[in-house]
Amino acid sequence: MKSMKIQVEKKKEGNNAVANGRMFLLFALIFAVIFITITFAKPSSKVNENSNLVSTTNSRATPDCSICEAALLASNERTLELEKRMLEVEQRLVDADKKLLQFHDPESPNSEAVDVTAAKIAEVEAETRAVDAEKRAVDAEQRAVDAEQRAVDAEIKETSALRGGAAEINVLAPMLSRVIAPVAITSQTFAKNPGARKAHVTQCAGARFEMFVHDPALCKFISAQLLAGGWECQIINPIAKVMTQHPGESFMDIGSNIGAFSLTFAHLGYRVFAFEAMQYNAELQVASIGSFPMKGELNLFNTAVASETGGELCVHPTGSVGNSNSGNGQVSPGPCKAGDEIVPSYAIGDIMKQYSDVCIAAMKIDVEGYEGHALRGAESLFTNGCPPCAVFFEYNKEYTLKAGLPARVVFDFLSKRGYVCSHITGGDWKCLNKSPEQQQRCH
């Protein structure tokens, strides 16, 4: 009996020792789970931050040069692959946690024998080390993607600095720069102009260049005359005279249509800022910029100009096949009619905040009655120390009143700032800056 009692007590002691050992292993493995979770929580949030950064970067307008676009696309695809791999890493962590719980939860239907062997613990530890190695690889590849992104940004900056072969073009909505590489002409290039033609311009201001124009059957005024060699030389020539007197200054073309004025001065070597609301016209000008190298620089904004930035305006085509002037359009605040283009509106002064030390030597405005709104939105150009020395504009009383403006709004705006206006021909006027403050620069 005494021998049996001793054996029972020893058995109890053995069971207690086993129980204590199991409890120790349970606490050790729970601690390991907590350590793994804490260790990898922070890197996961870092990847999420990088993901948000990539998303923010992708939301902006990226440079439209084929090399830069390809590099950015490849970088973004690699970032997506990294995010997928990170999700797989996190899933493996969850699986490891589940395995540990199954080892120690008797209530779990998939639980294994309570006696956790060293082999099973080693298996979990090996999985943890594998996950850690995978995480380091993901971090290293993310750093490589970041470096690649910086290289692409540097390439974009370097390309933007070039002048000549590829012309710089700024497109609003959003208001960010992009560079046009030489255009490979396809059917998509002229989606709105399937009958586009190439014109050889030779008649105005000594400029000789090529540009794209509308089908002359639809545009018997501007396009047909450009195909014959030139358009409105009686206005371009006096503008050229002003520009010659200010070789370091810029030309501004408000209502640039297909680019007869803006392309002329860009090819003569000047820096040009052009604004055209109608996509029907802007499409041809973009193709001309990208296809034919120029000496100067042409910044084109496909937007309507207004007294304030914000909202949208309607552009109603005032020309048609019937009157053979399909490139004309009139801006109005709405309501828009069938066939109208709805375009964002910007004040020119807000757009020009992107540029420093810009002096406009000559400005041409032809926006079918919206000239007064355009000037009000460009008022900062007249108070920045180097206002335009000459403003050329087309005056149409009927269109001006339809735009909700006083009939003499343009004349009043300019005369208050020291300009003296004279009639050229038809509806075209020339106003010269005669203010005492600009006597040395403009006279």
C-alpha positions in Angstrom: 0.0 0.0 0.0 2.7 2.4 0.9 4.5 1.6 -2.3 1.3 2.3 -4.4 0.8 5.6 -2.5 4.3 6.7 -3.3 3.7 5.8 -7.0 0.5 7.8 -7.1 2.2 10.8 -5.6 5.0 10.6 -8.1 2.5 10.3 -10.9 0.8 13.4 -9.6 4.1 15.3 -9.4 4.9 14.2 -13.0 1.5 15.4 -14.2 2.0 18.7 -12.4 5.4 19.1 -14.0 3.9 18.3 -17.5 1.1 20.8 -16.8 3.7 23.5 -15.7 5.8 22.8 -18.8 2.8 23.1 -21.0 1.8 26.4 -19.4 5.3 27.7 -19.9 5.3 26.8 -23.6 1.8 28.4 -24.0 3.0 31.7 -22.5 6.2 31.6 -24.6 4.3 31.1 -27.8 1.7 33.8 -26.9 4.6 36.2 -26.3 6.0 35.2 -29.7 2.7 36.0 -31.4 2.6 39.5 -29.7 6.2 40.2 -30.7 5.6 39.2 -34.3 2.5 41.4 -34.5 4.2 44.5 -33.0 7.3 44.0 -35.1 5.4 43.9 -38.5 2.6 46.4 -37.7 4.8 49.5 -38.3 6.3 48.4 -41.6 2.8 47.6 -42.9 1.7 51.1 -42.1 4.7 52.4 -43.9 3.8 50.5 -47.0 0.3 52.0 -46.7 1.7 55.5 -46.5 3.8 54.8 -49.7 0.7 53.5 -51.3 -1.2 56.7 -50.6 1.8 58.7 -51.9 1.7 56.8 -55.1 -2.0 57.3 -55.4 -1.6 61.1 -54.9 1.2 61.1 -57.5 -0.9 59.3 -60.0 -3.8 61.8 -59.6 -1.8 64.6 -61.0 -1.3 65.3 -64.7 2.0 63.6 -65.7 4.3 64.7 -68.5 3.0 63.5 -71.9 6.3 62.4 -73.4 6.4 58.7 -74.4 9.7 57.9 -72.5 8.5 59.5 -69.3 5.0 57.9 -69.5 6.5 54.5 -70.0 8.8 54.9 -67.1 6.0 56.1 -64.8 3.7 53.3 -65.9 6.4 50.7 -65.2 7.1 52.3 -61.8 3.4 52.3 -60.9 3.0 48.7 -62.0 5.9 47.6 -59.8 4.4 49.5 -56.9 1.1 47.6 -57.3 3.1 44.3 -57.4 4.8 45.4 -54.1 1.4 46.0 -52.5 0.2 42.6 -53.6 3.3 41.0 -52.1 2.8 42.9 -48.9 -0.8 41.6 -48.6 0.6 38.1 -49.1 3.1 38.7 -46.3 0.4 39.9 -43.9 -1.7 36.9 -44.8 1.2 34.6 -43.9 1.4 36.3 -40.5 -2.3 35.7 -39.9 -1.9 32.0 -40.9 1.1 31.7 -38.4 -1.1 33.2 -35.7 -3.9 30.8 -36.4 -1.5 27.9 -36.2 -0.2 28.9 -32.8 -3.8 29.3 -31.5 -4.7 25.8 -32.8 -1.7 24.4 -30.9 -3.1 25.7 -27.6 -6.8 26.0 -27.9 -8.5 22.8 -26.9 -11.9 24.3 -27.9 -10.7 24.7 -31.5 -12.1 22.0 -33.8 -8.8 21.9 -35.7 -6.6 21.9 -32.6 -3.7 19.5 -32.5 -2.4 17.4 -29.5 -1.7 19.6 -26.5 1.9 18.3 -26.3 3.6 21.1 -28.4 6.8 19.6 -29.6 10.0 21.5 -30.3 9.6 20.6 -34.0 6.3 22.5 -34.2 7.7 25.5 -32.4 10.7 25.5 -34.8 8.3 25.4 -37.7 6.5 28.6 -36.6 9.8 30.3 -35.9 11.0 29.4 -39.4 7.9 30.8 -40.9 8.4 34.0 -38.9 12.0 34.3 -40.2 10.7 33.7 -43.8 8.1 36.5 -43.4 10.8 38.8 -42.0 13.1 38.1 -45.0 10.2 38.7 -47.4 9.4 42.0 -45.7 13.0 43.2 -46.0 12.9 42.3 -49.7 9.7 44.3 -50.2 11.3 47.3 -48.4 14.4 47.1 -50.6 12.3 46.9 -53.8 10.2 49.9 -52.6 13.3 51.9 -52.2 14.3 51.0 -55.7 10.9 52.1 -57.0 11.3 55.4 -55.1 14.7 55.9 -56.7 13.3 55.2 -60.1 10.5 57.7 -59.5 13.1 60.4 -58.6 15.0 59.5 -61.8 11.8 59.9 -63.9 11.1 63.3 -62.2 14.6 64.4 -63.0 14.2 63.4 -66.7 10.9 65.3 -66.9 12.6 68.4 -65.5 15.5 68.1 -67.9 13.1 67.6 -70.9 11.0 70.6 -69.8 14.2 72.7 -70.0 14.7 71.9 -73.7 13.8 74.4 -76.3 13.3 73.8 -80.0 12.6 70.2 -81.1 9.8 69.6 -78.5 7.8 72.6 -77.6 6.5 73.2 -74.1 2.7 73.2 -73.7 0.7 73.9 -70.6 -2.8 72.5 -70.4 -5.3 73.5 -67.8 -7.5 71.2 -65.8 -5.4 70.5 -63.8 -3.1 73.5 -64.4 0.1 71.6 -64.7 2.9 71.6 -67.3 3.5 68.8 -69.7 5.9 68.3 -72.6 4.7 67.3 -76.0 7.1 64.9 -77.8 7.0 65.0 -81.6 3.6 63.7 -82.7 3.2 60.5 -84.7 0.2 61.4 -86.9 -2.6 58.8 -86.7 -6.3 58.9 -87.2 -6.7 59.7 -83.4 -4.6 62.8 -83.8 -7.4 64.6 -85.6 -10.5 63.0 -83.9 -12.4 66.2 -84.3 -10.8 67.2 -87.6 -10.8 64.2 -90.0 -10.4 66.6 -92.9 -7.3 68.4 -91.5 -4.7 69.7 -93.9 -1.2 70.9 -93.7 -0.5 74.5 -94.6 2.8 76.2 -95.6 2.6 79.7 -94.0 5.0 82.2 -95.7 3.3 85.6 -96.0 3.3 87.3 -92.6 6.2 88.9 -90.6 8.8 87.0 -92.5 7.9 83.7 -90.7 8.0 80.5 -92.7 6.5 77.4 -91.1 4.0 74.5 -91.4 0.9 74.1 -89.4 -2.4 72.1 -89.5 -5.7 73.7 -90.5 -9.3 72.8 -90.8 -10.9 71.3 -93.9 -11.1 74.4 -96.1 -14.6 73.4 -97.2 -15.7 74.0 -93.6 -13.5 77.0 -92.9 -13.2 79.2 -96.0 -11.8 82.1 -94.0 -8.9 81.3 -91.6 -8.0 77.8 -92.9 -8.4 78.5 -96.6 -6.3 81.7 -96.4 -3.6 79.9 -94.4 -3.5 77.2 -97.1 -2.9 80.1 -99.5 0.1 81.3 -97.4 -1.2 83.6 -94.5 -3.9 85.1 -92.4 -4.4 88.7 -91.2 -0.9 89.9 -92.0 -2.3 93.4 -91.5 -2.4 92.7 -87.8 0.5 90.2 -87.5 2.9 92.6 -89.1 2.4 95.5 -86.6 2.5 93.0 -83.7 5.9 91.8 -85.1 7.1 95.4 -85.2 6.3 95.7 -81.4 8.0 92.3 -80.6 11.1 93.3 -82.5 11.5 96.3 -80.2 11.3 93.9 -77.2 13.4 90.8 -78.1 13.4 89.4 -74.5 9.7 89.7 -73.9 6.7 87.5 -74.6 3.6 87.5 -76.8 0.1 86.6 -75.5 -2.6 85.3 -77.8 -6.0 85.3 -76.1 -8.4 83.3 -78.4 -5.6 81.7 -80.5 -8.0 79.6 -82.7 -5.8 77.1 -84.6 -2.6 79.1 -84.0 -2.1 81.6 -86.9 -0.7 84.2 -84.5 0.8 82.1 -81.7 2.6 79.7 -84.1 4.0 82.7 -86.1 5.7 84.2 -83.1 6.8 80.9 -81.6 8.5 80.1 -85.0 10.1 83.6 -84.9 11.7 82.7 -81.7 9.5 84.3 -79.0 8.0 82.9 -75.9 4.2 82.7 -76.5 1.3 82.2 -74.1 -1.9 81.1 -76.0 -5.5 80.5 -74.8 -8.1 78.7 -76.8 -11.4 77.4 -75.4 -12.6 75.2 -78.3 -11.1 71.7 -78.5 -12.0 71.7 -82.1 -9.3 74.3 -82.6 -6.9 73.3 -79.9 -6.6 69.8 -81.3 -5.0 71.3 -84.5 -2.7 73.6 -82.6 -1.4 70.8 -80.4 -0.6 68.7 -83.5 1.2 71.7 -85.0 3.2 72.2 -81.9 4.3 68.6 -81.7 5.0 68.1 -85.4 7.0 71.0 -86.5 10.1 72.2 -84.5 10.1 75.9 -83.7 12.7 78.4 -82.5 10.7 79.7 -79.6 8.3 78.2 -77.0 4.5 77.9 -77.1 2.5 77.5 -73.9 -1.1 76.6 -74.9 -4.0 76.6 -72.5 -7.2 74.8 -73.6 -9.5 76.8 -71.4 -12.0 79.7 -71.4 -10.8 83.0 -70.0 -12.9 84.9 -67.6 -12.8 87.7 -64.9 -12.4 85.1 -62.2 -11.1 81.5 -61.9 -13.7 78.8 -61.2 -16.7 77.1 -62.7 -17.4 76.3 -66.3 -18.5 78.2 -69.4 -20.3 77.3 -72.6 -18.6 77.7 -75.9 -21.2 77.9 -78.6 -20.0 77.4 -82.2 -21.1 80.5 -84.1 -19.8 79.1 -87.4 -21.2 76.1 -89.3 -20.8 74.4 -92.7 -23.5 76.8 -93.9 -21.5 80.0 -93.2 -18.1 78.3 -93.8 -16.6 79.5 -90.5 -16.6 76.3 -88.4 -13.7 77.4 -86.1 -15.5 80.3 -84.5 -17.1 80.0 -81.1 -18.7 82.4 -78.6 -18.3 82.0 -74.8 -21.4 82.4 -72.6 -22.1 81.6 -68.9 -25.0 79.3 -69.9 -27.4 77.6 -69.9 -25.5 75.6 -72.5 -27.2 74.6 -75.7 -27.0 71.3 -77.7 -23.6 71.2 -79.4 -21.9 73.6 -76.9 -18.5 72.7 -75.4 -18.4 73.0 -71.6 -15.0 74.2 -70.6 -13.3 75.3 -67.3 -12.8 79.0 -66.9 -9.7 80.7 -65.5 -8.5 84.2 -64.9 -5.3 84.8 -66.9 -3.7 86.4 -63.9 -4.1 83.2 -61.9 -2.6 81.1 -64.7 0.4 83.5 -65.1 1.3 83.1 -61.4 3.1 79.9 -62.5 5.6 82.1 -64.3 8.1 84.5 -62.9 9.7 87.5 -64.6 7.4 87.4 -67.6 6.8 90.7 -69.5 4.2 90.7 -72.2 5.3 93.0 -75.0 2.2 92.6 -77.1 -1.2 91.1 -76.5 -3.8 90.0 -79.0 -7.4 89.4 -77.9 -10.2 87.9 -80.0 -12.8 86.0 -77.9 -16.0 87.1 -79.6 -17.3 89.6 -77.1 -15.6 88.2 -74.0 -12.6 90.6 -74.3 -13.7 92.7 -71.3 -13.9 89.6 -69.0 -10.5 88.4 -70.3 -8.9 91.8 -69.5 -10.4 92.0 -66.0 -9.0 88.5 -65.2 -5.6 89.7 -66.6 -5.5 92.9 -64.6 -2.4 91.8 -62.7 -0.5 91.8 -66.0 -1.1 95.6 -66.2 0.1 96.3 -62.7 3.2 94.1 -62.5 5.8 96.7 -63.6 5.9 95.6 -67.2 2.4 95.8 -68.7 1.9 95.1 -72.4 3.2 97.8 -74.6 0.5 97.1 -77.2 -2.9 95.5 -77.1 -4.5 94.4 -80.4 -8.2 93.3 -80.2 -11.3 92.7 -82.3 -14.3 94.7 -81.3 -17.9 93.5 -81.8 -20.5 95.6 -80.0 -23.3 93.1 -80.4 -21.2 90.2 -78.9 -19.9 92.5 -76.1 -23.4 93.3 -75.0 -24.4 89.7 -75.3 -21.6 88.8 -72.9 -23.2 91.1 -70.3 -20.6 93.9 -70.6 -20.8 97.6 -71.4 -20.3 98.3 -75.1 -17.1 100.3 -74.4 -15.6 98.1 -71.7 -12.3 97.3 -73.5 -11.7 100.9 -74.5 -12.4 102.1 -70.9 -10.2 99.5 -69.3 -7.2 100.4 -71.5 -7.7 104.2 -71.5 -7.7 104.3 -67.7 -4.2 102.6 -67.9 -2.7 105.1 -70.3 -3.4 103.3 -73.6 -4.3 105.2 -76.8 -6.3 103.3 -79.3 -6.5 103.6 -83.1 -8.5 101.8 -85.7 -6.7 99.3 -88.0 -9.4 97.9 -90.3 -12.9 96.3 -89.9 -13.4 95.5 -86.2 -9.6 95.4 -85.4 -8.0 98.0 -83.1 -4.5 98.7 -81.8 -3.9 100.3 -78.4 -0.4 101.5 -77.4 0.8 102.1 -73.9 1.5 105.8 -73.6 1.6 105.9 -69.8 4.5 108.1 -68.3 5.6 105.1 -66.2 6.3 103.0 -69.3 7.7 105.8 -71.5 11.2 104.5 -71.5 10.2 100.9 -72.1 7.4 101.2 -74.6 7.8 104.4 -76.5 
